[in-house]
């Protein structure tokens, strides 16, 4: 079971669920070329958040959708730039970075009940 610190670290990216078909046309221009299931490793480098969390992520038509116990909004553009914002129980985090091919990386910042946290994330397509 996840505690609030884990949720904040997870919130840096997102928890999503379904795999979609390969994009065509407009969805590919919006970042749909990155659709599918991804494995994301989240590392905390500053603050009292969980030290490391691995999660599954799904992107559909370049948009993140949550299947977890938190709210999420975010997208990936056609060039792979990502921006995600997540909130749960008065805590929030935002992440940015870039996907390229079957991998990606970036940074995140958030606020937990113990104060501010920040770190990095890496991703690989499953």
LOBAFI-845204 format. One record per residue (C-alpha): residue number from 1; x, z, y. Coordinates in pm, 1 decimal, always signed. Example, Ala and Ser with C-alpha at 12.3 -4.5 7.8 and 13.67 -1.06 7.14 Angstrom:
<atoms>
ATOM     k         px         pz         py
ATOM     1    +1230.0     +780.0     -450.0
ATOM     2    +1367.0     +714.0     -106.0
</atoms>
This chain:
<atoms>
ATOM     k         px         pz         py
ATOM     1       +0.0       +0.0       +0.0
ATOM     2     +126.5      -84.2     +344.7
ATOM     3     +172.4     +179.5     +611.4
ATOM     4     +134.6     +114.1     +982.5
ATOM     5     +506.6      +43.0    +1023.9
ATOM     6     +491.2     -220.1     +748.0
ATOM     7     +183.5     -375.4     +907.8
ATOM     8     +372.5     -409.2    +1236.0
ATOM     9     +663.1     -581.4    +1064.0
ATOM    10     +426.5     -806.2     +872.8
ATOM    11     +237.4     -869.5    +1192.7
ATOM    12     +545.7    -1032.1    +1332.4
ATOM    13     +467.3    -1337.4    +1128.0
ATOM    14     +133.6    -1313.5     +942.0
ATOM    15      -29.1    -1294.1     +604.6
ATOM    16     -222.4    -1604.2     +513.4
ATOM    17     -359.4    -1738.1     +188.9
ATOM    18     -469.0    -2092.0      +94.8
ATOM    19     -259.2    -2398.7      +31.0
ATOM    20     -383.2    -2715.1     +197.5
ATOM    21     -335.7    -3085.2     +139.7
ATOM    22      -60.5    -3277.9     +316.6
ATOM    23     -164.4    -3359.8     +674.7
ATOM    24     -223.6    -3699.3     +826.1
ATOM    25     -293.2    -3829.1    +1175.7
ATOM    26     -369.4    -3573.9    +1445.9
ATOM    27     -309.7    -3267.9    +1228.7
ATOM    28      +50.0    -3378.6    +1165.3
ATOM    29     +105.5    -3405.3    +1542.5
ATOM    30      -19.1    -3047.0    +1589.2
ATOM    31     +225.9    -2909.9    +1334.5
ATOM    32      +32.1    -2996.2    +1020.5
ATOM    33     +355.7    -3129.3     +872.4
ATOM    34     +438.0    -2762.9     +808.7
ATOM    35     +113.3    -2687.5     +626.1
ATOM    36     +138.0    -2500.8     +299.2
ATOM    37     +254.6    -2171.2     +159.6
ATOM    38     +571.8    -2010.3     +292.4
ATOM    39     +768.9    -1701.0     +192.8
ATOM    40     +878.9    -1500.8     +496.2
ATOM    41    +1140.9    -1225.6     +508.8
ATOM    42    +1106.8     -992.8     +808.1
ATOM    43    +1404.0     -779.4     +915.3
ATOM    44    +1389.6     -496.2    +1170.4
ATOM    45    +1703.3     -465.4    +1378.7
ATOM    46    +1586.9     -223.0    +1649.7
ATOM    47    +1328.1      +51.5    +1642.6
ATOM    48    +1148.5     +258.8    +1379.1
ATOM    49     +956.9      -18.3    +1198.6
ATOM    50    +1005.3      -90.2     +827.7
ATOM    51    +1354.0     -223.3     +755.0
ATOM    52    +1254.6     -530.9     +555.0
ATOM    53     +934.6     -688.2     +432.2
ATOM    54     +870.9    -1011.6     +238.8
ATOM    55     +529.2    -1173.4     +273.3
ATOM    56     +345.3    -1492.5     +183.9
ATOM    57     +230.0    -1711.6     +471.1
ATOM    58       -3.8    -2010.6     +478.1
ATOM    59      -42.0    -2265.3     +757.3
ATOM    60     -335.8    -2506.5     +778.6
ATOM    61     -338.9    -2793.7    +1027.1
ATOM    62      -58.1    -2620.9    +1214.4
ATOM    63     -262.1    -2300.8    +1262.5
ATOM    64     -209.5    -1951.4    +1114.5
ATOM    65     -507.0    -1772.9     +955.2
ATOM    66     -514.1    -1409.7     +843.2
ATOM    67     -637.9    -1285.7     +509.4
ATOM    68     -491.7     -939.0     +568.0
ATOM    69     -614.0     -631.6     +750.9
ATOM    70     -516.5     -746.3    +1099.7
ATOM    71     -596.1    -1005.3    +1367.1
ATOM    72     -370.7    -1305.9    +1407.8
ATOM    73     -341.2    -1605.0    +1634.5
ATOM    74      -65.8    -1860.1    +1635.8
ATOM    75      +44.1    -2211.3    +1563.6
ATOM    76     +333.3    -2438.2    +1480.9
ATOM    77     +387.5    -2752.9    +1689.2
ATOM    78     +487.1    -3093.3    +1562.3
ATOM    79     +855.1    -3019.7    +1636.1
ATOM    80     +839.4    -2694.3    +1435.1
ATOM    81     +823.1    -2446.0    +1723.8
ATOM    82     +619.5    -2140.6    +1618.6
ATOM    83     +439.1    -1874.8    +1818.5
ATOM    84     +237.7    -1597.1    +1653.9
ATOM    85      +63.5    -1284.4    +1787.3
ATOM    86      -75.8    -1015.3    +1557.9
ATOM    87     -253.1     -686.7    +1620.2
ATOM    88     -374.1     -402.6    +1398.9
ATOM    89     -492.4      -53.1    +1482.9
ATOM    90     -358.7      -40.1    +1837.7
ATOM    91      -26.3     -197.3    +1735.5
ATOM    92      +83.1     -549.3    +1818.0
ATOM    93     +369.4     -789.8    +1764.9
ATOM    94     +464.1    -1140.8    +1865.2
ATOM    95     +707.2    -1378.7    +1699.4
ATOM    96     +862.0    -1711.4    +1783.6
ATOM    97    +1105.2    -1945.4    +1620.4
ATOM    98    +1128.1    -2283.0    +1454.0
ATOM    99    +1043.4    -2437.8    +1119.2
ATOM   100    +1241.9    -2739.2    +1003.1
ATOM   101    +1185.5    -2912.0     +671.5
ATOM   102    +1142.1    -2637.2     +413.5
ATOM   103    +1292.9    -2344.3     +606.0
ATOM   104    +1275.0    -2166.0     +938.9
ATOM   105    +1384.5    -1864.7    +1140.3
ATOM   106    +1314.7    -1675.8    +1458.5
ATOM   107    +1273.8    -1341.4    +1627.6
ATOM   108     +992.0    -1091.7    +1675.4
ATOM   109     +906.0     -799.7    +1903.8
ATOM   110     +637.5     -537.4    +1866.9
ATOM   111     +512.3     -192.2    +1952.8
ATOM   112     +432.2      +65.6    +1685.8
ATOM   113     +312.4     +423.4    +1718.2
ATOM   114     +683.1     +519.4    +1714.5
ATOM   115     +776.1     +286.3    +1999.2
ATOM   116     +912.2      -65.5    +2039.9
ATOM   117    +1066.4     -260.8    +1751.2
ATOM   118    +1230.1     -599.5    +1721.0
ATOM   119    +1411.9     -812.3    +1469.6
ATOM   120    +1436.6    -1149.5    +1302.9
ATOM   121    +1255.1    -1351.1    +1039.1
ATOM   122    +1345.9    -1627.5     +798.1
ATOM   123    +1108.2    -1848.5     +601.9
ATOM   124    +1119.5    -2092.4     +312.3
ATOM   125     +844.9    -2322.0     +186.2
ATOM   126     +723.9    -2239.9     -164.9
</atoms>
